[in-house]
């Protein structure tokens, strides 16, 4: 059988939210947003570095005047 009694967090309370509750809530989401932003900056840095390496490789192996790769194996 399923226990249908609500847990303590689901029970309605008459507790009134005060300023310290809102401050704690804001700090929680601010910390979470800060860590998400740090993770996104790290991912973007790695993606930009990877794209720069690819473009650098192409720039050294591509003959722009003839509009073809210098080494034929790269074009296949």
Secondary structure in CASP SS format (residue, H / E / C, confidence):
PFRMAT SS
TARGET T0000
AUTHOR 0000-0000-0000
METHOD secondary structure of the structure
MODEL  1
X C 1.00
X C 1.00
X C 1.00
X C 1.00
X C 1.00
X C 1.00
X C 1.00
X C 1.00
X C 1.00
X C 1.00
X C 1.00
X C 1.00
X C 1.00
X C 1.00
X C 1.00
X C 1.00
X C 1.00
X C 1.00
X H 1.00
X H 1.00
X H 1.00
X H 1.00
X H 1.00
X H 1.00
X H 1.00
X H 1.00
X H 1.00
X H 1.00
X H 1.00
X H 1.00
X H 1.00
X H 1.00
X H 1.00
X H 1.00
X H 1.00
X H 1.00
X H 1.00
X H 1.00
X H 1.00
X H 1.00
X H 1.00
X H 1.00
X H 1.00
X H 1.00
X H 1.00
X H 1.00
X H 1.00
X H 1.00
X H 1.00
X H 1.00
X H 1.00
X H 1.00
X H 1.00
X H 1.00
X H 1.00
X H 1.00
X H 1.00
X H 1.00
X H 1.00
X H 1.00
X H 1.00
X E 1.00
X E 1.00
X C 1.00
X C 1.00
X C 1.00
X C 1.00
X E 1.00
X E 1.00
X C 1.00
X C 1.00
X H 1.00
X H 1.00
X H 1.00
X H 1.00
X C 1.00
END
